Amino acid sequence: MFILDQGNSIASQFIAELRSIHVQLDRMRFRKNLERLGEIMSYEISKTFNYIPYEVETPLGKDPSMLAAEHPVLISVMRAGMPFHQGFLNYYDNADSGFIGAFRKEGNAEMDGVQVDMSYIGAPSIEDRILILIDPMLATGSSLVQAYQSLIDSNGKPAEVHVAAVIAAQAGVDHIVKEIPDVKLWIGALDPELNDQYYIVPGLGDAGDLSFGPKL
């Protein structure tokens, strides 16, 4: 598991601003910081790809280079994942993209746990592809596991699976590792716990609302 804020970098500033109740008042900056972290994650994940030699022709000669052997498939959970997804797309500009509409069902969380409604899945084939599942907040991990299971039932089995999150709870990480074999986790910051409503603590709040405004 890769945890971005375990080393000193500008990413720590972006994560701190996402968490800050004062900076969160600026929705544009909140979305931009999610996008920036998507770009940083993309760079780190790209180090695991296979590469092939390629000769680039310049105005003055030729230069040996290395190009990624294939492009990943990016699958994001709407709506909170959209700015984060854009950061990945900025770097993987030839990647195929898919989107999942997932939301919590109403109910007694203490008695029923988190119930996830998968209202929409639109995704390309992931058969033998590099799959990157993108969700800024990894709380219980239930929605991502359910999304992955739905994807492999209808869209094929990927060659490898990456999960990228800005903030993750330890419980969510444990659930993902248990349910998705050989998953590679890329986390901005790992938080210790969930509250009674299954929100990450200290977390940052509702990433969808902070990006786009409150929903009914």
TIRO-2110 file (N, C-alpha, C; in Angstrom, 1 decimal):
// TIRO-2110
0.8, -1.2, 0.0, N, 1, A
0.0, 0.0, 0.0, CA, 1, A
0.9, 1.2, 0.0, C, 1, A
0.5, 2.2, -0.9, N, 2, A
1.3, 3.4, -1.0, CA, 2, A
0.5, 4.5, -0.3, C, 2, A
1.1, 5.2, 0.7, N, 3, A
0.4, 6.3, 1.4, CA, 3, A
1.2, 7.6, 1.1, C, 3, A
0.5, 8.5, 0.4, N, 4, A
1.2, 9.7, -0.1, CA, 4, A
1.8, 10.6, 0.9, C, 4, A
1.0, 10.9, 2.0, N, 5, A
1.5, 11.8, 3.0, CA, 5, A
2.5, 11.3, 4.0, C, 5, A
3.0, 10.0, 3.8, N, 6, A
4.0, 9.5, 4.7, CA, 6, A
5.4, 10.1, 4.3, C, 6, A
5.5, 10.7, 3.2, N, 7, A
6.7, 11.4, 2.8, CA, 7, A
6.4, 12.9, 2.6, C, 7, A
7.4, 13.8, 2.8, N, 8, A
7.2, 15.2, 2.6, CA, 8, A
7.1, 15.6, 1.1, C, 8, A
6.0, 16.2, 0.7, N, 9, A
5.9, 16.7, -0.6, CA, 9, A
4.8, 17.7, -0.6, C, 9, A
4.6, 18.4, -1.8, N, 10, A
3.5, 19.4, -1.9, CA, 10, A
2.2, 18.8, -1.8, C, 10, A
2.1, 17.5, -2.0, N, 11, A
0.8, 16.8, -1.8, CA, 11, A
0.2, 17.0, -0.4, C, 11, A
1.1, 17.0, 0.6, N, 12, A
0.6, 17.2, 2.0, CA, 12, A
-0.1, 18.6, 2.2, C, 12, A
0.3, 19.6, 1.4, N, 13, A
-0.4, 20.9, 1.5, CA, 13, A
-1.7, 20.8, 0.9, C, 13, A
-1.9, 20.1, -0.3, N, 14, A
-3.1, 19.9, -0.9, CA, 14, A
-4.1, 19.1, 0.0, C, 14, A
-3.6, 18.1, 0.7, N, 15, A
-4.5, 17.3, 1.6, CA, 15, A
-4.9, 18.2, 2.8, C, 15, A
-4.0, 19.0, 3.3, N, 16, A
-4.3, 19.9, 4.4, CA, 16, A
-5.4, 20.9, 4.0, C, 16, A
-5.3, 21.4, 2.8, N, 17, A
-6.3, 22.4, 2.4, CA, 17, A
-7.6, 21.7, 2.2, C, 17, A
-7.6, 20.5, 1.7, N, 18, A
-8.9, 19.8, 1.5, CA, 18, A
-9.6, 19.6, 2.9, C, 18, A
-8.8, 19.3, 3.9, N, 19, A
-9.4, 19.1, 5.3, CA, 19, A
-9.8, 20.4, 6.0, C, 19, A
-9.2, 21.5, 5.6, N, 20, A
-9.4, 22.8, 6.4, CA, 20, A
-10.8, 23.3, 6.2, C, 20, A
-11.5, 23.6, 7.3, N, 21, A
-12.9, 24.1, 7.2, CA, 21, A
-12.9, 25.5, 6.7, C, 21, A
-11.7, 26.2, 6.7, N, 22, A
-11.6, 27.6, 6.2, CA, 22, A
-11.4, 27.5, 4.6, C, 22, A
-10.5, 26.7, 4.2, N, 23, A
-10.2, 26.6, 2.7, CA, 23, A
-11.4, 25.9, 2.0, C, 23, A
-12.1, 25.1, 2.7, N, 24, A
-13.2, 24.4, 2.1, CA, 24, A
-14.3, 25.4, 1.6, C, 24, A
-14.3, 26.6, 2.1, N, 25, A
-15.3, 27.6, 1.7, CA, 25, A
-15.1, 27.9, 0.2, C, 25, A
-14.0, 27.7, -0.3, N, 26, A
-13.7, 27.9, -1.7, CA, 26, A
-13.8, 26.6, -2.5, C, 26, A
-15.0, 26.4, -3.1, N, 27, A
-15.3, 25.2, -3.8, CA, 27, A
-14.3, 25.0, -5.0, C, 27, A
-14.0, 26.0, -5.7, N, 28, A
-13.1, 25.9, -6.8, CA, 28, A
-11.7, 25.3, -6.4, C, 28, A
-11.2, 25.8, -5.3, N, 29, A
-9.9, 25.3, -4.8, CA, 29, A
-10.1, 23.9, -4.3, C, 29, A
-11.2, 23.6, -3.7, N, 30, A
-11.4, 22.2, -3.2, CA, 30, A
-11.4, 21.2, -4.4, C, 30, A
-12.1, 21.6, -5.5, N, 31, A
-12.1, 20.7, -6.7, CA, 31, A
-10.7, 20.7, -7.3, C, 31, A
-10.0, 21.8, -7.3, N, 32, A
-8.6, 21.8, -7.9, CA, 32, A
-7.7, 21.0, -7.1, C, 32, A
-7.8, 21.0, -5.8, N, 33, A
-6.9, 20.2, -5.0, CA, 33, A
-7.1, 18.7, -5.2, C, 33, A
-8.4, 18.3, -5.4, N, 34, A
-8.7, 16.9, -5.7, CA, 34, A
-8.1, 16.5, -7.1, C, 34, A
-8.2, 17.5, -8.0, N, 35, A
-7.6, 17.2, -9.4, CA, 35, A
-6.1, 17.1, -9.3, C, 35, A
-5.5, 18.0, -8.5, N, 36, A
-4.0, 17.9, -8.4, CA, 36, A
-3.6, 16.6, -7.8, C, 36, A
-4.3, 16.1, -6.8, N, 37, A
-3.9, 14.8, -6.1, CA, 37, A
-4.2, 13.7, -7.1, C, 37, A
-5.2, 13.8, -8.0, N, 38, A
-5.3, 12.8, -9.0, CA, 38, A
-4.1, 12.7, -9.9, C, 38, A
-3.6, 13.9, -10.2, N, 39, A
-2.4, 13.9, -11.1, CA, 39, A
-1.2, 13.3, -10.4, C, 39, A
-1.0, 13.6, -9.1, N, 40, A
0.1, 13.0, -8.4, CA, 40, A
0.0, 11.5, -8.3, C, 40, A
-1.2, 11.1, -8.0, N, 41, A
-1.5, 9.6, -7.9, CA, 41, A
-1.2, 8.9, -9.2, C, 41, A
-1.6, 9.6, -10.3, N, 42, A
-1.4, 9.0, -11.6, CA, 42, A
0.1, 8.8, -11.9, C, 42, A
0.9, 9.8, -11.5, N, 43, A
2.3, 9.7, -11.7, CA, 43, A
2.9, 8.5, -10.9, C, 43, A
2.5, 8.4, -9.7, N, 44, A
3.0, 7.3, -8.8, CA, 44, A
2.6, 5.9, -9.4, C, 44, A
1.3, 5.8, -9.8, N, 45, A
0.8, 4.5, -10.3, CA, 45, A
1.5, 4.2, -11.6, C, 45, A
1.8, 5.2, -12.4, N, 46, A
2.5, 4.9, -13.7, CA, 46, A
3.8, 4.2, -13.6, C, 46, A
4.4, 4.3, -12.4, N, 47, A
5.7, 3.7, -12.2, CA, 47, A
5.6, 2.2, -12.2, C, 47, A
4.4, 1.7, -12.0, N, 48, A
4.1, 0.2, -12.0, CA, 48, A
3.8, -0.4, -13.4, C, 48, A
3.6, 0.5, -14.4, N, 49, A
3.2, 0.0, -15.7, CA, 49, A
4.3, -0.7, -16.4, C, 49, A
4.0, -1.5, -17.4, N, 50, A
5.0, -2.0, -18.3, CA, 50, A
5.3, -1.0, -19.4, C, 50, A
6.5, -0.9, -19.9, N, 51, A
6.9, 0.1, -20.9, CA, 51, A
7.6, -0.6, -22.1, C, 51, A
7.5, 0.0, -23.2, N, 52, A
8.1, -0.5, -24.4, CA, 52, A
9.0, 0.5, -25.1, C, 52, A
10.1, 0.1, -25.7, N, 53, A
11.0, 1.1, -26.3, CA, 53, A
10.3, 1.8, -27.5, C, 53, A
10.6, 3.1, -27.7, N, 54, A
10.0, 3.8, -28.8, CA, 54, A
11.1, 4.9, -29.2, C, 54, A
11.3, 5.0, -30.5, N, 55, A
12.2, 6.0, -31.0, CA, 55, A
11.5, 7.3, -31.5, C, 55, A
11.8, 8.4, -30.8, N, 56, A
11.2, 9.7, -31.1, CA, 56, A
12.0, 10.4, -32.1, C, 56, A
11.4, 10.9, -33.2, N, 57, A
12.1, 11.7, -34.2, CA, 57, A
11.9, 13.2, -33.8, C, 57, A
13.1, 13.8, -33.6, N, 58, A
13.1, 15.2, -33.2, CA, 58, A
13.5, 16.0, -34.5, C, 58, A
13.4, 17.3, -34.5, N, 59, A
13.8, 18.1, -35.6, CA, 59, A
15.3, 17.9, -36.0, C, 59, A
16.1, 17.5, -35.0, N, 60, A
17.5, 17.3, -35.2, CA, 60, A
18.1, 15.9, -35.1, C, 60, A
17.2, 14.9, -34.9, N, 61, A
17.7, 13.6, -34.9, CA, 61, A
16.7, 12.6, -34.3, C, 61, A
17.1, 11.6, -33.7, N, 62, A
16.2, 10.6, -33.1, CA, 62, A
16.7, 10.3, -31.6, C, 62, A
15.7, 10.0, -30.8, N, 63, A
16.0, 9.8, -29.4, CA, 63, A
15.2, 8.6, -28.9, C, 63, A
15.9, 7.6, -28.3, N, 64, A
15.2, 6.4, -27.7, CA, 64, A
14.4, 6.8, -26.5, C, 64, A
13.2, 6.3, -26.4, N, 65, A
12.4, 6.6, -25.3, CA, 65, A
11.6, 5.4, -24.9, C, 65, A
10.8, 5.5, -23.8, N, 66, A
9.9, 4.4, -23.4, CA, 66, A
8.5, 4.9, -23.3, C, 66, A
7.6, 4.1, -23.8, N, 67, A
6.2, 4.5, -23.7, CA, 67, A
5.4, 3.4, -23.0, C, 67, A
4.3, 3.8, -22.3, N, 68, A
3.5, 2.8, -21.6, CA, 68, A
3.0, 1.8, -22.6, C, 68, A
3.0, 0.5, -22.2, N, 69, A
2.6, -0.6, -23.1, CA, 69, A
1.1, -0.6, -23.4, C, 69, A
0.3, 0.0, -22.4, N, 70, A
-1.1, 0.0, -22.6, CA, 70, A
-1.7, 1.2, -21.7, C, 70, A
-2.9, 1.5, -22.0, N, 71, A
-3.6, 2.6, -21.2, CA, 71, A
-4.5, 2.0, -20.2, C, 71, A
-4.6, 2.5, -19.0, N, 72, A
-5.5, 2.0, -18.1, CA, 72, A
-7.0, 2.3, -18.3, C, 72, A
-7.9, 1.6, -17.6, N, 73, A
-9.3, 2.0, -17.6, CA, 73, A
-9.6, 2.7, -16.3, C, 73, A
-10.1, 3.9, -16.3, N, 74, A
-10.4, 4.7, -15.1, CA, 74, A
-11.9, 4.6, -14.8, C, 74, A
-12.3, 4.1, -13.6, N, 75, A
-13.6, 4.0, -13.2, CA, 75, A
-13.8, 4.8, -11.9, C, 75, A
-14.7, 5.8, -12.0, N, 76, A
-14.9, 6.7, -10.8, CA, 76, A
-16.3, 6.6, -10.2, C, 76, A
-16.4, 6.8, -8.9, N, 77, A
-17.7, 6.9, -8.3, CA, 77, A
-18.2, 8.3, -8.3, C, 77, A
-19.3, 8.5, -8.9, N, 78, A
-19.9, 9.9, -8.9, CA, 78, A
-20.6, 10.1, -7.6, C, 78, A
-20.8, 11.4, -7.2, N, 79, A
-20.3, 12.6, -7.9, CA, 79, A
-19.0, 13.1, -7.4, C, 79, A
-18.7, 12.6, -6.2, N, 80, A
-17.5, 13.1, -5.5, CA, 80, A
-16.2, 12.8, -6.3, C, 80, A
-16.2, 11.7, -7.0, N, 81, A
-15.0, 11.3, -7.7, CA, 81, A
-14.7, 12.1, -9.0, C, 81, A
-15.6, 13.0, -9.4, N, 82, A
-15.4, 13.6, -10.7, CA, 82, A
-14.1, 14.5, -10.8, C, 82, A
-13.9, 15.4, -9.8, N, 83, A
-12.7, 16.2, -9.9, CA, 83, A
-11.4, 15.4, -9.7, C, 83, A
-11.4, 14.4, -8.9, N, 84, A
-10.3, 13.5, -8.7, CA, 84, A
-10.0, 12.7, -10.0, C, 84, A
-11.1, 12.3, -10.6, N, 85, A
-11.0, 11.6, -11.9, CA, 85, A
-10.3, 12.4, -13.0, C, 85, A
-10.7, 13.7, -13.0, N, 86, A
-10.1, 14.6, -14.0, CA, 86, A
-8.6, 14.7, -13.9, C, 86, A
-8.1, 14.6, -12.6, N, 87, A
-6.6, 14.6, -12.5, CA, 87, A
-6.0, 13.4, -13.1, C, 87, A
-6.6, 12.2, -13.0, N, 88, A
-6.1, 11.0, -13.7, CA, 88, A
-6.2, 11.2, -15.2, C, 88, A
-7.3, 11.7, -15.7, N, 89, A
-7.5, 11.9, -17.1, CA, 89, A
-6.5, 12.9, -17.7, C, 89, A
-6.1, 13.9, -16.9, N, 90, A
-5.1, 14.8, -17.4, CA, 90, A
-3.8, 14.1, -17.7, C, 90, A
-3.4, 13.1, -17.0, N, 91, A
-2.2, 12.3, -17.3, CA, 91, A
-2.4, 11.2, -18.2, C, 91, A
-3.5, 10.4, -18.0, N, 92, A
-3.8, 9.3, -18.8, CA, 92, A
-4.8, 9.7, -19.9, C, 92, A
-4.4, 10.6, -20.8, N, 93, A
-5.3, 11.2, -21.7, CA, 93, A
-5.9, 10.3, -22.7, C, 93, A
-5.3, 9.1, -22.9, N, 94, A
-5.9, 8.1, -23.9, CA, 94, A
-6.6, 7.0, -23.1, C, 94, A
-6.8, 7.1, -21.8, N, 95, A
-7.5, 6.1, -21.1, CA, 95, A
-9.0, 6.0, -21.4, C, 95, A
-9.5, 4.8, -21.3, N, 96, A
-11.0, 4.7, -21.3, CA, 96, A
-11.5, 5.0, -19.9, C, 96, A
-12.7, 5.6, -19.9, N, 97, A
-13.3, 6.0, -18.6, CA, 97, A
-14.7, 5.4, -18.4, C, 97, A
-15.0, 5.1, -17.2, N, 98, A
-16.3, 4.6, -16.8, CA, 98, A
-16.8, 5.3, -15.5, C, 98, A
-18.1, 5.3, -15.3, N, 99, A
-18.6, 6.0, -14.1, CA, 99, A
-19.7, 5.1, -13.4, C, 99, A
-19.7, 5.2, -12.1, N, 100, A
-20.6, 4.5, -11.2, CA, 100, A
-21.4, 5.5, -10.4, C, 100, A
-22.7, 5.4, -10.4, N, 101, A
-23.5, 6.2, -9.5, CA, 101, A
-23.8, 5.4, -8.3, C, 101, A
-23.3, 5.7, -7.2, N, 102, A
-23.5, 5.0, -5.9, CA, 102, A
-23.8, 6.0, -4.8, C, 102, A
-24.8, 5.6, -4.0, N, 103, A
-25.2, 6.5, -2.9, CA, 103, A
-25.7, 5.6, -1.7, C, 103, A
-25.6, 6.2, -0.5, N, 104, A
-26.1, 5.5, 0.7, CA, 104, A
-27.6, 5.5, 0.7, C, 104, A
-28.2, 4.3, 1.0, N, 105, A
-29.6, 4.2, 1.2, CA, 105, A
-29.9, 4.8, 2.6, C, 105, A
-31.1, 5.3, 2.7, N, 106, A
-31.6, 5.8, 4.0, CA, 106, A
-31.8, 4.6, 4.9, C, 106, A
-31.6, 4.8, 6.2, N, 107, A
-31.8, 3.7, 7.2, CA, 107, A
-31.1, 3.9, 8.4, C, 107, A
-31.2, 3.0, 9.4, N, 108, A
-30.5, 3.1, 10.6, CA, 108, A
-29.1, 2.5, 10.5, C, 108, A
-28.2, 3.4, 10.4, N, 109, A
-26.8, 2.9, 10.2, CA, 109, A
-26.3, 2.0, 11.3, C, 109, A
-26.7, 2.3, 12.6, N, 110, A
-26.2, 1.6, 13.7, CA, 110, A
-26.7, 0.1, 13.6, C, 110, A
-27.9, -0.1, 13.1, N, 111, A
-28.5, -1.4, 13.0, CA, 111, A
-28.2, -2.1, 11.7, C, 111, A
-28.3, -1.4, 10.6, N, 112, A
-28.2, -2.0, 9.3, CA, 112, A
-26.8, -1.9, 8.6, C, 112, A
-25.9, -1.0, 9.2, N, 113, A
-24.7, -0.8, 8.5, CA, 113, A
-24.9, 0.1, 7.3, C, 113, A
-23.9, 0.2, 6.4, N, 114, A
-24.1, 1.1, 5.3, CA, 114, A
-24.7, 0.3, 4.1, C, 114, A
-25.8, 0.7, 3.6, N, 115, A
-26.5, 0.1, 2.5, CA, 115, A
-26.2, 1.0, 1.2, C, 115, A
-25.7, 0.4, 0.2, N, 116, A
-25.2, 1.1, -1.0, CA, 116, A
-26.2, 0.8, -2.2, C, 116, A
-26.6, 1.9, -2.8, N, 117, A
-27.5, 1.7, -4.0, CA, 117, A
-26.6, 2.0, -5.2, C, 117, A
-26.5, 1.0, -6.1, N, 118, A
-25.8, 1.2, -7.4, CA, 118, A
-26.8, 1.6, -8.5, C, 118, A
-27.0, 2.9, -8.6, N, 119, A
-28.1, 3.3, -9.5, CA, 119, A
-27.7, 3.4, -10.9, C, 119, A
-26.4, 3.4, -11.2, N, 120, A
-25.9, 3.6, -12.6, CA, 120, A
-24.5, 3.0, -12.7, C, 120, A
-24.2, 2.2, -13.7, N, 121, A
-22.9, 1.8, -14.1, CA, 121, A
-22.7, 1.9, -15.6, C, 121, A
-21.8, 2.7, -16.0, N, 122, A
-21.5, 2.9, -17.5, CA, 122, A
-20.0, 2.8, -17.6, C, 122, A
-19.6, 1.6, -18.2, N, 123, A
-18.1, 1.4, -18.2, CA, 123, A
-17.8, 0.5, -19.4, C, 123, A
-16.5, 0.7, -19.9, N, 124, A
-16.1, -0.1, -21.1, CA, 124, A
-15.6, -1.5, -20.6, C, 124, A
-15.2, -2.4, -21.5, N, 125, A
-14.7, -3.7, -21.1, CA, 125, A
-13.4, -3.5, -20.2, C, 125, A
-13.3, -4.3, -19.2, N, 126, A
-12.1, -4.2, -18.4, CA, 126, A
-11.3, -5.6, -18.5, C, 126, A
-11.7, -6.4, -19.4, N, 127, A
-11.1, -7.7, -19.6, CA, 127, A
-9.6, -7.6, -19.9, C, 127, A
-8.8, -8.2, -19.0, N, 128, A
-7.3, -8.2, -19.1, CA, 128, A
-6.7, -6.8, -19.2, C, 128, A
-7.4, -5.8, -18.6, N, 129, A
-6.9, -4.4, -18.7, CA, 129, A
-6.4, -4.0, -17.3, C, 129, A
-5.7, -2.9, -17.2, N, 130, A
-5.3, -2.3, -16.0, CA, 130, A
-6.5, -1.4, -15.5, C, 130, A
-7.1, -1.8, -14.4, N, 131, A
-8.3, -1.1, -13.9, CA, 131, A
-7.8, -0.2, -12.7, C, 131, A
-8.2, 1.1, -12.8, N, 132, A
-8.0, 2.0, -11.6, CA, 132, A
-9.4, 2.4, -11.1, C, 132, A
-9.8, 2.0, -9.9, N, 133, A
-11.0, 2.4, -9.3, CA, 133, A
-10.7, 3.7, -8.5, C, 133, A
-11.5, 4.8, -8.7, N, 134, A
-11.2, 6.1, -8.2, CA, 134, A
-12.3, 6.6, -7.3, C, 134, A
-12.0, 6.8, -6.1, N, 135, A
-13.0, 7.4, -5.1, CA, 135, A
-12.3, 8.2, -4.1, C, 135, A
-12.6, 9.5, -3.9, N, 136, A
-11.8, 10.3, -3.0, CA, 136, A
-11.9, 9.9, -1.6, C, 136, A
-13.0, 9.3, -1.2, N, 137, A
-13.2, 8.9, 0.2, CA, 137, A
-13.5, 7.4, 0.3, C, 137, A
-12.6, 6.7, 1.0, N, 138, A
-12.7, 5.3, 1.2, CA, 138, A
-13.0, 5.0, 2.7, C, 138, A
-14.3, 5.0, 3.0, N, 139, A
-14.8, 4.8, 4.3, CA, 139, A
-14.9, 3.4, 4.7, C, 139, A
-16.0, 2.7, 4.5, N, 140, A
-16.2, 1.3, 4.8, CA, 140, A
-15.6, 0.4, 3.7, C, 140, A
-15.5, 1.0, 2.5, N, 141, A
-15.1, 0.2, 1.3, CA, 141, A
-16.2, -0.6, 0.6, C, 141, A
-17.4, -0.5, 1.2, N, 142, A
-18.5, -1.3, 0.7, CA, 142, A
-18.9, -0.9, -0.7, C, 142, A
-19.0, 0.4, -1.0, N, 143, A
-19.4, 0.8, -2.4, CA, 143, A
-18.4, 0.4, -3.4, C, 143, A
-17.1, 0.5, -3.1, N, 144, A
-16.1, 0.1, -4.1, CA, 144, A
-16.0, -1.4, -4.3, C, 144, A
-16.2, -2.2, -3.3, N, 145, A
-16.3, -3.7, -3.4, CA, 145, A
-17.5, -4.1, -4.3, C, 145, A
-18.6, -3.5, -4.0, N, 146, A
-19.8, -3.8, -4.7, CA, 146, A
-19.7, -3.3, -6.2, C, 146, A
-19.1, -2.2, -6.4, N, 147, A
-18.8, -1.7, -7.8, CA, 147, A
-17.9, -2.7, -8.5, C, 147, A
-16.9, -3.1, -7.9, N, 148, A
-15.9, -4.0, -8.5, CA, 148, A
-16.6, -5.4, -8.9, C, 148, A
-17.4, -5.9, -8.0, N, 149, A
-18.1, -7.1, -8.2, CA, 149, A
-19.1, -7.0, -9.4, C, 149, A
-19.8, -5.9, -9.5, N, 150, A
-20.7, -5.6, -10.6, CA, 150, A
-19.9, -5.5, -11.9, C, 150, A
-18.8, -4.9, -11.8, N, 151, A
-18.0, -4.7, -13.1, CA, 151, A
-17.5, -6.0, -13.6, C, 151, A
-16.9, -6.9, -12.7, N, 152, A
-16.4, -8.1, -13.2, CA, 152, A
-17.5, -9.1, -13.7, C, 152, A
-18.7, -8.9, -13.2, N, 153, A
-19.8, -9.7, -13.6, CA, 153, A
-20.2, -9.4, -15.0, C, 153, A
-20.1, -8.1, -15.4, N, 154, A
-20.7, -7.6, -16.7, CA, 154, A
-19.6, -7.1, -17.7, C, 154, A
-18.4, -6.7, -17.2, N, 155, A
-17.4, -6.1, -18.0, CA, 155, A
-16.1, -6.8, -18.1, C, 155, A
-16.0, -8.0, -17.5, N, 156, A
-14.8, -8.8, -17.6, CA, 156, A
-13.9, -8.7, -16.4, C, 156, A
-12.9, -9.5, -16.4, N, 157, A
-11.9, -9.6, -15.3, CA, 157, A
-10.6, -8.8, -15.6, C, 157, A
-10.2, -7.8, -14.9, N, 158, A
-9.0, -7.1, -15.2, CA, 158, A
-7.7, -7.9, -14.9, C, 158, A
-6.7, -7.4, -15.6, N, 159, A
-5.4, -8.1, -15.4, CA, 159, A
-4.8, -7.6, -14.0, C, 159, A
-5.1, -6.4, -13.6, N, 160, A
-4.6, -5.9, -12.4, CA, 160, A
-5.6, -4.8, -11.9, C, 160, A
-5.7, -4.6, -10.6, N, 161, A
-6.6, -3.7, -10.0, CA, 161, A
-5.9, -2.7, -9.1, C, 161, A
-6.1, -1.4, -9.3, N, 162, A
-5.6, -0.4, -8.4, CA, 162, A
-6.8, 0.4, -7.8, C, 162, A
-6.7, 0.7, -6.6, N, 163, A
-7.8, 1.6, -5.9, CA, 163, A
-7.1, 2.8, -5.4, C, 163, A
-7.6, 4.0, -5.9, N, 164, A
-7.0, 5.3, -5.5, CA, 164, A
-8.0, 6.1, -4.7, C, 164, A
-7.6, 6.6, -3.5, N, 165, A
-8.4, 7.4, -2.7, CA, 165, A
-7.6, 8.5, -2.0, C, 165, A
-8.2, 9.6, -1.8, N, 166, A
-7.5, 10.7, -1.2, CA, 166, A
-7.4, 10.5, 0.4, C, 166, A
-8.6, 10.2, 1.0, N, 167, A
-8.6, 9.9, 2.4, CA, 167, A
-9.2, 8.5, 2.6, C, 167, A
-8.6, 7.7, 3.4, N, 168, A
-9.1, 6.3, 3.6, CA, 168, A
-9.1, 6.0, 5.1, C, 168, A
-10.1, 5.3, 5.6, N, 169, A
-10.2, 4.8, 6.9, CA, 169, A
-9.5, 3.4, 7.0, C, 169, A
-8.9, 3.0, 8.1, N, 170, A
-8.3, 1.7, 8.2, CA, 170, A
-9.3, 0.6, 7.9, C, 170, A
-10.5, 0.8, 8.4, N, 171, A
-11.6, -0.3, 8.2, CA, 171, A
-11.9, -0.5, 6.7, C, 171, A
-11.9, 0.6, 6.0, N, 172, A
-12.2, 0.5, 4.6, CA, 172, A
-11.0, -0.2, 3.8, C, 172, A
-9.8, 0.1, 4.2, N, 173, A
-8.6, -0.5, 3.6, CA, 173, A
-8.7, -2.0, 3.9, C, 173, A
-9.0, -2.4, 5.1, N, 174, A
-9.0, -3.8, 5.5, CA, 174, A
-10.1, -4.5, 4.7, C, 174, A
-11.2, -3.9, 4.5, N, 175, A
-12.3, -4.5, 3.7, CA, 175, A
-11.9, -4.7, 2.3, C, 175, A
-11.3, -3.7, 1.7, N, 176, A
-10.9, -3.8, 0.3, CA, 176, A
-9.9, -4.9, 0.1, C, 176, A
-8.9, -5.0, 1.0, N, 177, A
-7.8, -6.0, 0.8, CA, 177, A
-8.4, -7.4, 1.0, C, 177, A
-9.4, -7.5, 1.8, N, 178, A
-10.0, -8.8, 2.1, CA, 178, A
-10.8, -9.3, 0.9, C, 178, A
-11.6, -8.3, 0.2, N, 179, A
-12.5, -8.7, -0.8, CA, 179, A
-12.0, -8.6, -2.2, C, 179, A
-11.0, -7.9, -2.5, N, 180, A
-10.4, -7.8, -3.9, CA, 180, A
-9.0, -8.4, -3.9, C, 180, A
-8.9, -9.6, -4.4, N, 181, A
-7.6, -10.2, -4.5, CA, 181, A
-6.5, -9.4, -5.2, C, 181, A
-5.3, -9.3, -4.6, N, 182, A
-4.2, -8.7, -5.3, CA, 182, A
-4.3, -7.2, -5.6, C, 182, A
-5.3, -6.5, -4.9, N, 183, A
-5.5, -5.1, -5.2, CA, 183, A
-4.2, -4.3, -4.7, C, 183, A
-4.0, -3.3, -5.5, N, 184, A
-2.9, -2.3, -5.1, CA, 184, A
-3.6, -1.0, -4.7, C, 184, A
-3.3, -0.6, -3.4, N, 185, A
-3.9, 0.6, -2.8, CA, 185, A
-3.0, 1.8, -2.9, C, 185, A
-3.6, 2.9, -3.3, N, 186, A
-2.9, 4.2, -3.4, CA, 186, A
-3.7, 5.2, -2.6, C, 186, A
-3.2, 5.6, -1.4, N, 187, A
-3.9, 6.5, -0.5, CA, 187, A
-3.2, 7.8, -0.3, C, 187, A
-4.0, 8.9, -0.2, N, 188, A
-3.4, 10.2, 0.1, CA, 188, A
-3.0, 10.2, 1.6, C, 188, A
-4.0, 9.9, 2.4, N, 189, A
-3.8, 9.9, 3.9, CA, 189, A
-4.7, 8.8, 4.5, C, 189, A
-4.2, 8.1, 5.5, N, 190, A
-4.9, 7.0, 6.2, CA, 190, A
-5.3, 7.5, 7.5, C, 190, A
-6.6, 7.5, 7.8, N, 191, A
-7.2, 8.0, 9.0, CA, 191, A
-7.6, 6.8, 9.9, C, 191, A
-7.7, 6.9, 11.2, N, 192, A
-7.8, 5.8, 12.1, CA, 192, A
-9.2, 5.2, 12.2, C, 192, A
-10.2, 5.9, 12.1, N, 193, A
-11.5, 5.4, 12.5, CA, 193, A
-12.7, 6.0, 11.7, C, 193, A
-13.9, 5.4, 11.9, N, 194, A
-15.1, 5.8, 11.4, CA, 194, A
-16.0, 6.2, 12.6, C, 194, A
-16.9, 7.2, 12.4, N, 195, A
-17.8, 7.5, 13.5, CA, 195, A
-19.1, 6.7, 13.4, C, 195, A
-20.1, 6.9, 14.2, N, 196, A
-21.3, 6.1, 14.2, CA, 196, A
-22.1, 6.1, 12.9, C, 196, A
-21.9, 7.2, 12.1, N, 197, A
-22.6, 7.2, 10.8, CA, 197, A
-21.6, 6.8, 9.7, C, 197, A
-20.5, 6.1, 10.0, N, 198, A
-19.6, 5.6, 9.1, CA, 198, A
-18.9, 6.6, 8.2, C, 198, A
-18.7, 7.8, 8.8, N, 199, A
-17.9, 8.8, 8.1, CA, 199, A
-16.5, 8.8, 8.7, C, 199, A
-15.5, 9.1, 7.8, N, 200, A
-14.1, 9.0, 8.2, CA, 200, A
-13.8, 10.1, 9.2, C, 200, A
-13.0, 9.8, 10.3, N, 201, A
-12.6, 10.8, 11.3, CA, 201, A
-11.0, 10.7, 11.4, C, 201, A
-10.3, 11.9, 11.3, N, 202, A
-10.9, 13.2, 11.1, CA, 202, A
-11.4, 13.6, 9.7, C, 202, A
-11.0, 12.9, 8.7, N, 203, A
-11.6, 13.0, 7.4, CA, 203, A
-11.6, 14.4, 6.9, C, 203, A
-12.6, 14.8, 6.1, N, 204, A
-12.8, 16.1, 5.6, CA, 204, A
-14.2, 16.5, 5.4, C, 204, A
-15.1, 15.6, 5.7, N, 205, A
-16.5, 15.9, 5.4, CA, 205, A
-17.0, 15.2, 4.2, C, 205, A
-18.1, 15.7, 3.5, N, 206, A
-18.7, 15.2, 2.3, CA, 206, A
-18.0, 15.8, 1.1, C, 206, A
-17.2, 15.0, 0.4, N, 207, A
-16.4, 15.5, -0.7, CA, 207, A
-17.3, 16.0, -1.9, C, 207, A
-18.4, 15.3, -2.1, N, 208, A
-19.4, 15.7, -3.1, CA, 208, A
-20.0, 17.0, -2.8, C, 208, A
-20.5, 17.2, -1.6, N, 209, A
-21.1, 18.5, -1.2, CA, 209, A
-20.1, 19.6, -1.3, C, 209, A
-18.8, 19.4, -0.8, N, 210, A
-17.8, 20.4, -0.8, CA, 210, A
-17.4, 20.8, -2.3, C, 210, A
-17.5, 19.8, -3.2, N, 211, A
-17.1, 20.1, -4.6, CA, 211, A
-18.3, 20.9, -5.3, C, 211, A
-19.5, 20.4, -5.1, N, 212, A
-20.6, 20.9, -5.9, CA, 212, A
-21.8, 21.5, -5.2, C, 212, A
-21.8, 21.5, -3.9, N, 213, A
-22.9, 22.1, -3.1, CA, 213, A
-23.7, 20.9, -2.5, C, 213, A
-24.5, 21.3, -1.5, N, 214, A
-25.3, 20.2, -0.8, CA, 214, A
-26.4, 19.7, -1.7, C, 214, A
-26.7, 18.4, -1.6, N, 215, A
-27.8, 17.8, -2.3, CA, 215, A
-29.0, 17.6, -1.4, C, 215, A
-30.2, 17.4, -2.0, N, 216, A
-31.4, 17.1, -1.2, CA, 216, A
-31.4, 15.7, -0.7, C, 216, A
END
